[in-house]
Amino acid sequence: MRRTLLLLGLVACGHKASADGADGSSPSAIASSSASSLPTDVATPTVKVGPPRKDPRAEPGPKLAAIALEVPVWEKASRGSRKMGMLHIGAVVKRKSETPASKEGCAGGFYEIEPRGFVCVGEEATLDVNHPIALAAKVQPDLTKPLPYRYAFVRAVAPQYLRIPNKAEQEKSEFKLKEHLEVFAKTGRDLAKTSNGANDLSLPYFPTQSPKTSELRYAELFGASLGNSDKDGYDVLPPWLASGKRTIPNVATFKVPPASIFADRVRRHTGLAFVAAYSGGPGADERGFGLTSDLRLVPLTKMKPESGSPWHGIDVTGDLPLPFAFVRVDCKKGSDGSACPKMYVERGDKLEAEGKTLPFRSTLLLTGKVKKVGEARYREVKGGGYVRAKDVGVVYEPDEKPGAFKRNEKWIDVSIEQQTLTLWEGSKPVWTTLVSTGQDGMKDPTTSKATVRGMFRIRDKHATNTMDSNEKSGERSEEEGKTLRRGAGGFELRDVPYVQYFEAGYALHVAYWHDVFGTPRSHGCINLSPADGLKIFGWTEPQLPEGWHVINAGIGTPDGTVISVHR
């Protein structure tokens, strides 16, 4: 995992995958046939997510803008002080004064910003909120949505252009481009279609999206502004690209000479976030290009949009007593049925399956009693019958509790064996869901892809962060089921949303690339669905100040929320 600004990464967290849901009716003992359709009377005062932010440039008072990818916020007006957090390129924040607090170590001066901290004005930040770089990067992550950007995956190796390339430049830069475009002309638009996903949910803690993902025009799927007149929805080329030349410098971490056409290539299966989409027009063979969050352009013919999992957890402050369980096994189509989750009834000294397959992610009320038959364990369901323990993820009050339990503070409980996460306020559970922890279960996390266990606190929170892994030859591709060649292992997932580090490189974060929550899946982190990631990010401490991208706990801020990770 590549850490941004604050830490060196130690583990990595995921590959792209998908899962189809299972159909089936709900037996009487099930609280709901689909957890994601349960009423969610979320305690909104504990989730500090408001309406989308208005353009901060129009707000009164002095401001400053970030013009580098990562702009530190210092605790004091000194580079020798601690880093409180970070601003992202294009962010505009309010200043507390017209004059700098100090110019020591910063020629442009350290300015105090809202609500706290100091930023050095110069190469990283400017007092001119209409600076060309600030305007080019003015689209910020929308932290009112489960997916704060539009996301897509790379279908074929692609260059990351620094400006709109003409046809000859494309042919020179892209391998077998003619063949690629011929294939795209026949099937490409169909491959770009995607179903409704995370941002299409109707939940009380973020605004409902309209139109739905399935109704968006082609370019809108890749970050173009909604409602443009172009039939495909493309944005109008901005001034810094409209001349056919790039009039702002390359801000990406991959540095190239100023006259370069592109800065690095992006390989297949990489996840990208887009903030805009443009048509190259006749000179670029009418090809579309998506603008990434670091202001590079990727040809859209090589991208497949991703709308994220619509799965989300449920409110448990009402009439859903512990223990209960989520059905976490998805009965695959074509299965012989032996692996499908079902209800079991006692017949003599045996337990026999009875009834239809239990719906994937439905909820079961439990008595707490466990029965062992041979090597298999079963959990008793309220109202009669049993379910195989391996088929469900149980939500229960853990035996080992942090001090926050007695102090009536917020804390998070994660069970690796059950693949469940529960938010607690003191002794009261308030929200629970299915997650995906490290794929190696209870193995040693220092030598495997297991999740670290113990009591921790949220240490730093990132609106988004890029995650990747080291190259590994001989690694098996989960997408294609074959051994990868040397140099093709690992992954890169950019702008992963709602990342909360709690120990070394281990974090809670959204996984926009899979929908198998309830199954161990990650390289060590705790994967959350997009809606759950937004919910939890807004619930935990410290809160991310408006306009900031990263906040560190305990540096002029509250201590981070406690998280307990156990078997």
VEXDREN-2710 file (C-alpha; in Angstrom, 1 decimal):
% VEXDREN-2710
k/r/px/py/pz
1/MET/0.0/0.0/0.0
2/ARG/1.3/3.4/-0.8
3/ARG/0.7/5.9/2.0
4/THR/0.1/9.5/1.2
5/LEU/2.0/12.2/3.2
6/LEU/2.0/10.6/6.6
7/LEU/3.2/7.0/6.7
8/LEU/5.0/4.3/4.7
9/GLY/2.6/1.5/3.7
10/LEU/3.1/-2.0/5.0
11/VAL/0.2/-4.0/3.7
12/ALA/-2.2/-3.9/0.7
13/CYS/-5.9/-4.4/0.4
14/GLY/-7.7/-5.9/-2.6
15/HIS/-8.4/-7.0/-6.3
16/LYS/-11.4/-6.3/-8.4
17/ALA/-14.2/-8.9/-8.3
18/SER/-17.9/-9.1/-8.4
19/ALA/-20.7/-11.4/-7.0
20/ASP/-24.2/-12.1/-8.2
21/GLY/-27.0/-12.1/-5.7
22/ALA/-29.2/-15.1/-5.0
23/ASP/-33.0/-15.2/-5.2
24/GLY/-35.1/-16.9/-2.6
25/SER/-37.9/-16.3/-0.2
26/SER/-37.5/-15.6/3.5
27/PRO/-38.5/-18.1/6.2
28/SER/-40.5/-16.8/9.2
29/ALA/-37.4/-16.7/11.4
30/ILE/-35.6/-14.2/9.1
31/ALA/-35.8/-10.6/10.2
32/SER/-35.7/-9.4/6.6
33/SER/-35.3/-11.1/3.2
34/SER/-32.6/-8.5/2.3
35/ALA/-30.6/-6.5/4.9
36/SER/-30.0/-3.8/2.3
37/SER/-33.8/-3.2/2.1
38/LEU/-34.4/-2.9/5.8
39/PRO/-35.6/0.4/7.2
40/THR/-32.5/2.4/8.2
41/ASP/-33.5/5.0/10.8
42/VAL/-30.0/6.2/11.1
43/ALA/-29.1/8.4/14.0
44/THR/-28.2/11.3/11.8
45/PRO/-26.8/13.6/14.5
46/THR/-23.9/11.2/14.9
47/VAL/-23.1/11.2/11.1
48/LYS/-21.7/14.6/10.3
49/VAL/-22.4/14.7/6.6
50/GLY/-24.2/17.7/5.2
51/PRO/-25.3/18.9/1.8
52/PRO/-22.8/19.3/-1.0
53/ARG/-20.4/22.2/-0.3
54/LYS/-21.1/25.4/-2.3
55/ASP/-18.2/26.8/-4.3
56/PRO/-15.9/28.2/-1.5
57/ARG/-14.6/30.8/-3.9
58/ALA/-17.9/32.6/-3.6
59/GLU/-17.9/32.7/0.2
60/PRO/-16.9/35.9/2.0
61/GLY/-13.5/36.4/3.7
62/PRO/-9.9/35.6/3.0
63/LYS/-9.0/32.2/1.5
64/LEU/-6.2/30.1/0.1
65/ALA/-6.0/27.4/-2.4
66/ALA/-3.9/24.2/-2.7
67/ILE/-1.9/23.9/-5.9
68/ALA/0.1/20.8/-5.2
69/LEU/-1.2/17.2/-4.9
70/GLU/-0.4/17.2/-1.1
71/VAL/-0.3/20.3/1.0
72/PRO/0.6/19.8/4.7
73/VAL/-1.4/21.6/7.4
74/TRP/1.0/22.3/10.2
75/GLU/0.2/22.5/13.9
76/LYS/2.2/25.7/14.2
77/ALA/3.6/28.3/11.8
78/SER/6.7/26.2/11.3
79/ARG/7.8/23.3/9.2
80/GLY/9.3/21.8/12.4
81/SER/5.9/21.4/14.0
82/ARG/3.6/18.4/13.6
83/LYS/1.4/17.7/10.6
84/MET/-2.3/18.0/11.5
85/GLY/-3.5/16.9/8.1
86/MET/-3.4/17.7/4.4
87/LEU/-5.2/19.6/1.7
88/HIS/-5.7/18.1/-1.8
89/ILE/-4.9/20.0/-5.0
90/GLY/-7.7/22.4/-5.9
91/ALA/-9.0/22.7/-2.3
92/VAL/-10.0/26.2/-1.2
93/VAL/-10.2/26.8/2.5
94/LYS/-10.9/29.9/4.6
95/ARG/-8.0/31.8/6.3
96/LYS/-8.3/33.3/9.7
97/SER/-6.3/36.4/8.8
98/GLU/-5.2/38.6/6.0
99/THR/-1.5/38.5/7.1
100/PRO/0.8/35.6/7.7
101/ALA/1.6/34.4/11.2
102/SER/5.3/33.9/10.3
103/LYS/7.6/33.8/7.3
104/GLU/10.3/31.7/8.9
105/GLY/11.1/28.8/6.6
106/CYS/8.3/29.9/4.2
107/ALA/8.9/32.9/1.9
108/GLY/5.2/33.3/1.2
109/GLY/4.3/33.0/4.9
110/PHE/2.4/30.6/7.0
111/TYR/-1.3/31.5/7.1
112/GLU/-3.7/30.1/9.8
113/ILE/-6.7/28.4/8.2
114/GLU/-10.1/27.3/9.5
115/PRO/-10.7/25.6/11.8
116/ARG/-7.0/25.3/12.9
117/GLY/-3.5/24.8/11.6
118/PHE/-1.1/26.7/9.3
119/VAL/-0.4/26.4/5.5
120/CYS/2.8/27.6/3.8
121/VAL/2.0/29.8/0.8
122/GLY/4.4/29.4/-2.1
123/GLU/4.9/26.3/-4.4
124/GLU/2.2/24.3/-2.6
125/ALA/-0.5/26.9/-1.9
126/THR/-1.6/30.3/-3.1
127/LEU/-3.7/33.2/-1.9
128/ASP/-5.1/33.4/-5.5
129/VAL/-8.1/31.1/-5.5
130/ASN/-8.4/31.6/-9.2
131/HIS/-4.8/30.4/-9.8
132/PRO/-4.8/28.3/-13.1
133/ILE/-3.9/25.0/-11.2
134/ALA/-6.6/25.7/-8.5
135/LEU/-9.2/26.2/-11.2
136/ALA/-8.1/23.1/-13.2
137/ALA/-8.4/21.0/-10.1
138/LYS/-11.5/22.7/-8.7
139/VAL/-13.6/19.4/-8.7
140/GLN/-13.1/18.0/-5.3
141/PRO/-14.3/14.7/-3.9
142/ASP/-18.0/14.8/-3.0
143/LEU/-17.9/13.6/0.6
144/THR/-21.7/13.5/0.8
145/LYS/-21.7/10.4/-1.5
146/PRO/-20.6/6.8/-0.9
147/LEU/-18.4/7.1/-4.0
148/PRO/-16.9/10.7/-4.0
149/TYR/-15.8/10.4/-7.6
150/ARG/-16.8/8.5/-10.7
151/TYR/-14.7/5.3/-10.9
152/ALA/-13.6/3.0/-13.7
153/PHE/-11.2/0.2/-14.3
154/VAL/-8.7/0.0/-17.1
155/ARG/-9.6/-2.6/-19.7
156/ALA/-6.3/-2.3/-21.7
157/VAL/-2.9/-0.7/-21.0
158/ALA/-3.3/3.0/-21.6
159/PRO/-1.1/6.1/-21.7
160/GLN/-1.9/9.0/-19.2
161/TYR/-1.8/12.0/-21.5
162/LEU/-1.0/15.5/-20.3
163/ARG/-3.1/17.1/-23.1
164/ILE/-5.5/16.0/-25.7
165/PRO/-3.4/14.0/-28.3
166/ASN/-4.0/14.2/-32.0
167/LYS/-4.5/11.0/-34.0
168/ALA/-0.8/10.6/-35.0
169/GLU/0.3/11.0/-31.3
170/GLN/-2.2/8.4/-30.2
171/GLU/-1.0/5.9/-32.9
172/LYS/2.6/6.5/-31.7
173/SER/1.7/6.1/-28.0
174/GLU/-0.7/3.2/-28.0
175/PHE/0.0/-0.4/-29.1
176/LYS/-2.3/-1.8/-31.8
177/LEU/-4.6/1.2/-31.6
178/LYS/-6.3/0.6/-34.9
179/GLU/-7.3/-2.9/-33.9
180/HIS/-8.5/-1.6/-30.5
181/LEU/-10.7/1.1/-31.9
182/GLU/-12.2/-1.3/-34.4
183/VAL/-13.2/-3.6/-31.6
184/PHE/-14.5/-0.7/-29.5
185/ALA/-16.6/0.5/-32.5
186/LYS/-18.5/-2.8/-32.4
187/THR/-18.9/-3.5/-28.6
188/GLY/-17.3/-0.7/-26.6
189/ARG/-20.4/1.3/-25.7
190/ASP/-22.1/-1.9/-24.5
191/LEU/-19.1/-2.6/-22.3
192/ALA/-19.4/0.9/-20.8
193/LYS/-22.9/0.2/-19.5
194/THR/-23.3/-0.3/-15.8
195/SER/-26.0/-0.9/-13.3
196/ASN/-27.2/1.2/-10.4
197/GLY/-24.8/1.1/-7.5
198/ALA/-23.7/2.7/-4.3
199/ASN/-24.6/6.3/-5.1
200/ASP/-28.1/5.3/-6.2
201/LEU/-29.2/4.1/-2.7
202/SER/-31.9/6.0/-0.9
203/LEU/-30.5/6.5/2.6
204/PRO/-31.0/9.3/5.1
205/TYR/-27.3/10.2/5.5
206/PHE/-26.5/11.2/2.0
207/PRO/-28.6/12.9/-0.8
208/THR/-30.3/10.7/-3.3
209/GLN/-28.6/10.8/-6.7
210/SER/-30.6/11.9/-9.8
211/PRO/-30.4/10.7/-12.5
212/LYS/-29.6/7.2/-11.5
213/THR/-26.3/5.6/-12.7
214/SER/-28.1/3.4/-15.3
215/GLU/-29.6/6.6/-16.8
216/LEU/-26.4/8.5/-17.2
217/ARG/-25.0/9.4/-20.6
218/TYR/-21.7/7.9/-21.7
219/ALA/-19.3/10.7/-20.6
220/GLU/-21.2/11.2/-17.4
221/LEU/-20.2/7.7/-16.3
222/PHE/-16.6/9.0/-16.3
223/GLY/-17.0/12.2/-14.4
224/ALA/-18.5/14.7/-16.8
225/SER/-20.8/17.2/-15.3
226/LEU/-24.5/16.3/-15.4
227/GLY/-26.8/18.1/-17.8
228/ASN/-24.3/19.2/-20.5
229/SER/-25.9/19.6/-24.0
230/ASP/-23.5/17.3/-25.8
231/LYS/-25.4/14.1/-26.7
232/ASP/-22.8/12.0/-24.9
233/GLY/-22.6/14.5/-22.0
234/TYR/-18.9/15.6/-22.5
235/ASP/-17.6/18.7/-20.6
236/VAL/-16.4/21.7/-22.5
237/LEU/-12.7/21.8/-22.8
238/PRO/-11.2/24.1/-20.1
239/PRO/-8.9/26.9/-21.0
240/TRP/-5.8/25.1/-19.9
241/LEU/-6.5/22.3/-22.5
242/ALA/-8.5/24.1/-25.2
243/SER/-5.5/25.5/-27.1
244/GLY/-4.2/22.0/-27.9
245/LYS/-1.4/22.6/-25.5
246/ARG/-1.2/22.2/-21.8
247/THR/-0.9/25.6/-20.1
248/ILE/-0.4/24.3/-16.6
249/PRO/2.5/22.1/-15.4
250/ASN/2.3/18.4/-14.8
251/VAL/1.3/17.9/-11.2
252/ALA/1.4/14.1/-11.1
253/THR/4.1/12.4/-9.1
254/PHE/5.4/10.8/-12.3
255/LYS/7.7/13.6/-13.6
256/VAL/8.5/14.1/-17.3
257/PRO/10.0/16.9/-19.4
258/PRO/7.6/19.8/-20.0
259/ALA/7.1/19.0/-23.7
260/SER/6.0/15.3/-23.0
261/ILE/2.8/14.1/-24.4
262/PHE/2.0/11.8/-21.6
263/ALA/3.3/10.9/-18.1
264/ASP/3.4/7.2/-17.6
265/ARG/1.1/4.4/-18.6
266/VAL/-1.6/2.7/-16.6
267/ARG/-2.0/-1.0/-16.7
268/ARG/-5.0/-3.3/-17.0
269/HIS/-7.3/-3.6/-14.0
270/THR/-6.1/-0.4/-12.4
271/GLY/-8.9/1.5/-10.7
272/LEU/-9.1/5.2/-11.5
273/ALA/-11.2/8.2/-10.3
274/PHE/-12.4/10.8/-12.8
275/VAL/-13.4/14.4/-12.3
276/ALA/-14.3/15.4/-15.9
277/ALA/-14.6/13.9/-19.4
278/TYR/-13.8/15.6/-22.7
279/SER/-14.2/14.9/-26.4
280/GLY/-11.0/15.2/-28.3
281/GLY/-13.0/16.3/-31.4
282/PRO/-12.0/15.7/-35.0
283/GLY/-8.3/16.2/-34.5
284/ALA/-8.3/13.4/-31.9
285/ASP/-10.5/11.0/-34.0
286/GLU/-13.6/12.0/-31.9
287/ARG/-12.2/10.0/-29.0
288/GLY/-13.2/10.7/-25.4
289/PHE/-10.7/11.3/-22.5
290/GLY/-11.4/11.2/-18.8
291/LEU/-9.5/13.6/-16.5
292/THR/-8.1/11.9/-13.4
293/SER/-7.8/13.6/-10.0
294/ASP/-4.1/14.4/-10.6
295/LEU/-5.0/16.1/-14.0
296/ARG/-3.9/13.4/-16.5
297/LEU/-6.1/12.2/-19.4
298/VAL/-6.9/8.6/-20.0
299/PRO/-8.7/7.4/-23.2
300/LEU/-12.2/6.3/-22.3
301/THR/-12.2/3.5/-25.0
302/LYS/-10.0/1.6/-22.6
303/MET/-12.1/2.1/-19.5
304/LYS/-15.0/0.2/-17.9
305/PRO/-17.1/2.3/-15.4
306/GLU/-17.8/1.0/-11.9
307/SER/-20.8/2.0/-9.8
308/GLY/-19.8/0.1/-6.6
309/SER/-21.7/-2.3/-4.4
310/PRO/-25.2/-1.2/-3.2
311/TRP/-24.7/-3.3/0.0
312/HIS/-25.0/-1.5/3.3
313/GLY/-25.4/-2.3/7.0
314/ILE/-28.4/-1.8/9.2
315/ASP/-29.3/0.4/12.2
316/VAL/-29.5/-1.7/15.4
317/THR/-30.7/0.9/17.9
318/GLY/-34.3/-0.3/17.5
319/ASP/-36.0/-3.8/17.7
320/LEU/-33.2/-6.0/16.4
321/PRO/-31.7/-7.7/19.5
322/LEU/-28.3/-9.3/19.6
323/PRO/-27.3/-11.9/18.8
324/PHE/-28.4/-12.1/15.2
325/ALA/-26.7/-13.1/11.9
326/PHE/-26.3/-12.1/8.3
327/VAL/-26.4/-14.9/5.8
328/ARG/-23.0/-14.4/4.2
329/VAL/-22.9/-17.3/1.6
330/ASP/-24.2/-16.6/-1.8
331/CYS/-25.7/-19.6/-3.5
332/LYS/-24.2/-19.6/-7.0
333/LYS/-26.3/-20.4/-10.0
334/GLY/-25.7/-23.9/-11.2
335/SER/-24.6/-25.1/-7.8
336/ASP/-25.6/-28.6/-6.7
337/GLY/-27.0/-27.0/-3.6
338/SER/-24.7/-28.6/-1.0
339/ALA/-23.0/-25.2/-0.4
340/CYS/-26.2/-23.2/-0.3
341/PRO/-27.2/-21.8/3.1
342/LYS/-30.4/-23.5/4.4
343/MET/-32.5/-24.0/7.6
344/TYR/-31.9/-27.3/9.3
345/VAL/-34.3/-29.2/11.6
346/GLU/-33.6/-31.9/14.2
347/ARG/-34.5/-35.5/13.2
348/GLY/-33.3/-37.9/15.8
349/ASP/-29.6/-37.2/16.4
350/LYS/-29.2/-35.6/13.0
351/LEU/-29.8/-32.1/11.5
352/GLU/-31.3/-32.2/8.0
353/ALA/-31.7/-29.3/5.5
354/GLU/-35.3/-28.2/5.0
355/GLY/-36.9/-25.5/2.9
356/LYS/-35.5/-23.1/0.3
357/THR/-32.1/-21.5/0.1
358/LEU/-31.7/-18.6/2.6
359/PRO/-31.4/-15.3/0.7
360/PHE/-27.9/-13.8/0.5
361/ARG/-27.4/-11.2/3.3
362/SER/-30.7/-11.7/4.9
363/THR/-30.8/-11.5/8.7
364/LEU/-31.6/-14.3/11.2
365/LEU/-32.5/-13.8/14.8
366/LEU/-30.5/-16.3/17.0
367/THR/-31.0/-17.7/20.5
368/GLY/-27.2/-17.9/21.1
369/LYS/-27.2/-21.7/21.4
370/VAL/-24.6/-23.6/19.3
371/LYS/-25.0/-27.3/18.4
372/LYS/-22.2/-29.5/17.1
373/VAL/-22.9/-32.4/14.9
374/GLY/-19.8/-34.3/13.8
375/GLU/-17.3/-31.6/12.8
376/ALA/-19.9/-29.1/11.8
377/ARG/-21.3/-26.3/14.1
378/TYR/-24.8/-25.0/13.9
379/ARG/-26.5/-22.0/15.4
380/GLU/-30.1/-22.1/16.7
381/VAL/-32.5/-19.7/15.1
382/LYS/-35.3/-18.1/17.1
383/GLY/-38.6/-19.7/16.2
384/GLY/-37.0/-23.1/15.6
385/GLY/-34.4/-24.6/13.4
386/TYR/-30.7/-24.2/12.9
387/VAL/-28.3/-22.7/10.4
388/ARG/-24.7/-23.8/9.7
389/ALA/-22.3/-21.6/11.5
390/LYS/-20.1/-21.2/8.4
391/ASP/-23.0/-19.8/6.4
392/VAL/-23.6/-16.8/8.6
393/GLY/-21.8/-13.8/10.2
394/VAL/-22.9/-13.3/13.8
395/VAL/-23.3/-9.9/15.5
396/TYR/-22.9/-10.3/19.2
397/GLU/-21.6/-8.4/22.3
398/PRO/-17.9/-9.4/22.5
399/ASP/-16.4/-10.8/25.6
400/GLU/-13.4/-8.4/25.6
401/LYS/-14.5/-4.8/25.6
402/PRO/-12.5/-1.6/25.5
403/GLY/-12.7/1.1/28.2
404/ALA/-14.9/3.1/25.9
405/PHE/-17.6/0.5/26.7
406/LYS/-17.9/1.8/30.3
407/ARG/-17.0/5.4/29.5
408/ASN/-20.0/5.6/27.1
409/GLU/-17.7/6.5/24.2
410/LYS/-17.8/5.5/20.6
411/TRP/-16.0/2.3/19.6
412/ILE/-15.8/-0.2/16.7
413/ASP/-15.9/-3.9/17.1
414/VAL/-14.6/-6.2/14.2
415/SER/-14.8/-10.0/14.2
416/ILE/-12.5/-11.7/11.7
417/GLU/-14.2/-15.1/12.1
418/GLN/-17.7/-13.6/11.6
419/GLN/-16.7/-10.9/9.1
420/THR/-18.9/-8.4/10.9
421/LEU/-18.3/-4.8/12.1
422/THR/-20.4/-3.1/14.7
423/LEU/-20.5/0.5/15.8
424/TRP/-21.0/1.0/19.6
425/GLU/-21.8/4.0/21.7
426/GLY/-20.8/2.8/25.1
427/SER/-22.8/-0.3/25.8
428/LYS/-25.3/0.2/23.0
429/PRO/-24.8/-1.1/19.5
430/VAL/-26.0/1.4/16.9
431/TRP/-25.0/0.1/13.4
432/THR/-23.7/-3.2/12.0
433/THR/-22.6/-4.6/8.7
434/LEU/-20.6/-7.3/6.8
435/VAL/-17.0/-6.5/5.9
436/SER/-14.1/-8.2/4.2
437/THR/-11.0/-8.6/6.3
438/GLY/-7.6/-10.1/5.3
439/GLN/-7.9/-13.2/3.1
440/ASP/-5.6/-15.3/5.4
441/GLY/-7.9/-15.2/8.4
442/MET/-6.3/-15.8/11.7
443/LYS/-2.7/-16.3/10.4
444/ASP/0.2/-14.2/11.5
445/PRO/-0.4/-10.7/9.9
446/THR/3.3/-10.1/9.8
447/THR/3.9/-13.0/7.4
448/SER/0.5/-13.3/5.6
449/LYS/-2.4/-11.4/4.2
450/ALA/-4.2/-11.4/7.5
451/THR/-5.7/-8.5/9.5
452/VAL/-3.8/-7.3/12.5
453/ARG/-5.7/-8.0/15.8
454/GLY/-5.8/-6.0/19.1
455/MET/-7.1/-2.8/20.5
456/PHE/-6.3/0.4/18.5
457/ARG/-7.4/3.9/17.8
458/ILE/-8.1/5.6/14.5
459/ARG/-4.9/7.4/13.8
460/ASP/-5.5/9.3/10.6
461/LYS/-8.4/9.7/8.2
462/HIS/-8.2/10.3/4.4
463/ALA/-11.1/11.4/2.2
464/THR/-9.3/9.3/-0.5
465/ASN/-6.0/7.6/-0.8
466/THR/-4.2/5.5/-3.4
467/MET/-3.4/1.8/-2.6
468/ASP/-1.1/-0.5/-4.4
469/SER/1.1/-3.6/-3.9
470/ASN/4.6/-4.6/-4.8
471/GLU/5.1/-6.6/-8.0
472/LYS/4.8/-10.4/-7.4
473/SER/5.6/-12.9/-10.1
474/GLY/3.6/-16.1/-10.1
475/GLU/0.6/-14.5/-8.4
476/ARG/-2.8/-15.8/-9.6
477/SER/-5.2/-13.4/-11.1
478/GLU/-8.6/-13.6/-9.4
479/GLU/-10.2/-12.0/-12.4
480/GLU/-8.9/-14.5/-15.0
481/GLY/-7.9/-17.5/-12.9
482/LYS/-4.5/-17.8/-14.4
483/THR/-0.9/-17.2/-13.4
484/LEU/0.3/-13.8/-14.1
485/ARG/3.6/-13.2/-15.9
486/ARG/6.5/-11.6/-14.1
487/GLY/6.0/-7.9/-13.7
488/ALA/2.2/-8.1/-13.9
489/GLY/1.4/-9.0/-10.3
490/GLY/0.0/-6.6/-7.7
491/PHE/-2.5/-3.9/-8.2
492/GLU/-3.1/-0.2/-8.1
493/LEU/-6.4/1.3/-6.8
494/ARG/-6.5/5.1/-6.9
495/ASP/-8.5/7.4/-4.8
496/VAL/-9.8/4.7/-2.5
497/PRO/-12.6/6.4/-0.5
498/TYR/-12.9/7.0/3.3
499/VAL/-9.6/5.5/4.5
500/GLN/-9.1/5.3/8.2
501/TYR/-5.7/4.0/9.4
502/PHE/-5.5/2.4/12.8
503/GLU/-2.2/0.5/12.9
504/ALA/0.8/0.8/10.6
505/GLY/-0.6/0.3/7.1
506/TYR/-3.9/-1.3/8.2
507/ALA/-7.1/0.6/7.6
508/LEU/-10.8/0.6/7.3
509/HIS/-11.6/1.7/3.8
510/VAL/-14.2/1.4/1.0
511/ALA/-13.6/-1.3/-1.6
512/TYR/-15.3/-0.1/-4.8
513/TRP/-13.9/-3.1/-6.8
514/HIS/-15.8/-6.0/-5.2
515/ASP/-19.1/-7.0/-3.7
516/VAL/-18.3/-10.0/-1.6
517/PHE/-18.6/-8.4/1.8
518/GLY/-19.0/-11.1/4.4
519/THR/-16.0/-13.1/2.9
520/PRO/-12.3/-12.6/3.7
521/ARG/-10.9/-10.8/0.7
522/SER/-8.3/-8.1/1.4
523/HIS/-4.6/-8.0/1.7
524/GLY/-5.0/-7.1/5.4
525/CYS/-7.2/-4.0/5.6
526/ILE/-10.9/-4.1/6.5
527/ASN/-12.9/-3.6/3.3
528/LEU/-16.2/-1.7/3.6
529/SER/-19.0/-1.2/1.1
530/PRO/-19.2/2.5/-0.2
531/ALA/-22.3/3.4/1.9
532/ASP/-20.8/1.8/5.0
533/GLY/-17.6/3.6/4.4
534/LEU/-19.3/7.0/4.2
535/LYS/-21.4/6.2/7.3
536/ILE/-18.4/5.1/9.4
537/PHE/-16.1/7.9/8.2
538/GLY/-18.7/10.5/9.3
539/TRP/-19.3/8.7/12.7
540/THR/-15.7/8.3/13.9
541/GLU/-13.4/10.8/15.5
542/PRO/-11.6/13.0/14.6
543/GLN/-14.0/14.8/12.2
544/LEU/-12.5/15.9/8.9
545/PRO/-12.7/19.7/8.6
546/GLU/-14.4/21.2/5.6
547/GLY/-12.1/21.4/2.7
548/TRP/-9.4/19.2/4.2
549/HIS/-8.4/15.8/2.7
550/VAL/-6.6/14.3/5.6
551/ILE/-6.9/14.7/9.4
552/ASN/-4.5/13.3/12.0
553/ALA/-5.9/12.3/15.4
554/GLY/-4.6/13.8/18.6
555/ILE/-2.8/16.8/17.1
556/GLY/-5.0/19.6/18.2
557/THR/-7.9/17.2/17.6
558/PRO/-9.7/14.5/19.6
559/ASP/-8.2/11.1/20.0
560/GLY/-9.2/8.7/17.3
561/THR/-12.2/6.3/17.9
562/VAL/-11.3/3.0/19.5
563/ILE/-11.4/-0.1/17.2
564/SER/-11.2/-3.6/18.6
565/VAL/-10.2/-6.3/16.1
566/HIS/-10.5/-9.9/17.3
567/ARG/-11.3/-13.5/16.3
END
